[in-house]
Each structure stands twice: as structure tokens, then as C-alpha cells.
Amino acid sequence: MKSKTIKFRDPVVENVVDKFVSRSDVGFAKYGQSMHNERVTKQKDLAGYLNDIQEELMDAILYIQAAREELAEDNKENILGVNKPLHESFRPPHPSHAADLDYGTPV
């Protein structure tokens, strides 16, 4: 196994890289080989990879839908006062949308 030391400027990038390594470990434990080995030994062809991509993207769409439904339920509960007050869930607009906002006449 190859080893490498990396210095990260951004902890977000580091977290993503850690997840890639962990995901690779899970795949290796499940299939007994690396994706590189699978590719160079031609155990899967291009059509197989394209099928895998399509299935993964279909799963991603399902995860997005489930997350949206979860957000809708959370918002409904907030509106009904079941969870936290609305001011606790308020998020100001992104600065890139500032020009679209009407702040009225200055006092």
C-alpha cells in the first residue's frame, strides 16, 4: 500500500479526502481488490462503469428527495411551533442576492 503525507489548507477538503480513503477501504474489504486493479485486469468494461455511475446518480436523486422531504417536515413543524421558534431557523440571504432585496426607504 502506498503512503503519502498531505498538508491541508482547508479542513473541509481534508474531511472529503478522509471520506474517500474510508470509502476505498470499505470497497476493498467488500470486493477484495482496488478499483485500479479491477480496471487494469478488465474485470469491468466501460459499459459496466457507466451502469455503476447511472445507479449511483439514481441513488443520489433519491437521497436529495428524502432530504427535501425532511426539510419540508422540519419547516412545517417550525411553522406550527412544534420545534423551535422561526427566528432560530432564520438564515439571512446570501450576499450574492443583496441586489435583489428591497430594503425600503432609509429612515
C-alpha positions as CSV (number, residue, x, y, z in Angstrom):
1,M,0.0,0.0,0.0
2,K,1.3,3.4,-1.0
3,S,1.6,6.0,1.8
4,K,1.6,9.8,1.4
5,T,1.7,12.8,3.8
6,I,-0.5,15.7,2.8
7,K,-0.7,19.1,4.4
8,F,-4.2,20.5,4.1
9,R,-5.0,24.2,4.0
10,D,-8.7,23.6,4.2
11,P,-10.3,21.2,6.8
12,V,-13.3,20.8,4.5
13,V,-11.0,19.3,1.8
14,E,-9.3,17.2,4.4
15,N,-12.7,15.8,5.6
16,V,-13.6,14.9,2.0
17,V,-10.2,13.2,1.4
18,D,-10.7,11.2,4.6
19,K,-14.1,10.1,3.4
20,F,-12.6,9.0,0.0
21,V,-10.0,6.9,1.8
22,S,-12.6,5.4,4.1
23,R,-14.8,4.6,1.2
24,S,-11.9,3.0,-0.6
25,D,-11.3,0.8,2.4
26,V,-14.9,-0.3,2.5
27,G,-14.8,-1.2,-1.2
28,F,-11.6,-3.1,-0.8
29,A,-13.0,-5.1,2.2
30,K,-16.1,-5.9,0.2
31,Y,-14.5,-6.7,-3.2
32,G,-11.0,-7.8,-2.2
33,Q,-9.3,-5.5,-4.7
34,S,-8.9,-1.9,-5.6
35,M,-10.8,-0.1,-8.3
36,H,-7.4,0.3,-10.1
37,N,-6.9,-3.5,-10.1
38,E,-10.5,-4.0,-11.3
39,R,-9.8,-1.7,-14.2
40,V,-6.4,-2.9,-15.3
41,T,-7.4,-6.6,-15.1
42,K,-10.5,-5.7,-17.2
43,Q,-13.0,-7.2,-14.7
44,K,-15.3,-4.4,-15.7
45,D,-15.7,-2.7,-19.1
46,L,-16.8,0.8,-19.9
47,A,-20.4,-0.2,-20.1
48,G,-20.1,-1.6,-16.5
49,Y,-18.6,1.6,-15.2
50,L,-21.3,3.7,-17.0
51,N,-24.0,1.4,-15.4
52,D,-22.4,1.9,-12.0
53,I,-22.4,5.7,-12.5
54,Q,-26.0,5.7,-13.5
55,E,-27.1,3.6,-10.5
56,E,-25.1,5.9,-8.1
57,L,-26.7,9.0,-9.6
58,M,-30.1,7.5,-9.3
59,D,-29.4,6.8,-5.6
60,A,-28.2,10.4,-5.2
61,I,-31.5,11.7,-6.6
62,L,-33.4,9.6,-4.0
63,Y,-31.2,10.9,-1.2
64,I,-31.9,14.5,-2.4
65,Q,-35.6,13.8,-2.5
66,A,-35.6,12.3,1.0
67,A,-33.6,15.3,2.3
68,R,-36.1,17.7,0.7
69,E,-39.0,15.9,2.3
70,E,-37.1,16.0,5.7
71,L,-36.7,19.8,5.3
72,A,-40.3,20.2,4.4
73,E,-41.3,18.3,7.5
74,D,-39.0,20.4,9.6
75,N,-40.3,23.7,8.1
76,K,-43.9,22.5,8.7
77,E,-43.1,21.7,12.3
78,N,-41.4,25.1,12.7
79,I,-44.4,26.9,11.2
80,L,-46.8,25.0,13.6
81,G,-44.5,25.9,16.5
82,V,-43.7,22.2,17.2
83,N,-39.9,22.7,17.2
84,K,-38.0,25.9,17.7
85,P,-39.3,29.4,17.1
86,L,-39.0,30.6,13.5
87,H,-36.3,33.2,14.4
88,E,-34.0,30.4,15.4
89,S,-34.2,28.9,11.9
90,F,-33.9,32.2,10.1
91,R,-31.0,32.4,7.7
92,P,-30.1,35.7,6.2
93,P,-29.9,35.8,2.4
94,H,-26.6,35.1,0.7
95,P,-24.7,38.3,-0.1
96,S,-24.8,37.5,-3.8
97,H,-28.6,38.1,-3.7
98,A,-28.3,41.5,-1.9
99,A,-29.1,43.5,-5.0
100,D,-32.4,41.7,-5.3
101,L,-33.6,42.8,-1.9
102,D,-35.8,45.8,-1.3
103,Y,-34.9,47.4,2.0
104,G,-37.4,50.2,1.6
105,T,-36.7,53.9,2.0
106,P,-33.9,54.6,4.6
107,V,-35.2,56.3,7.8
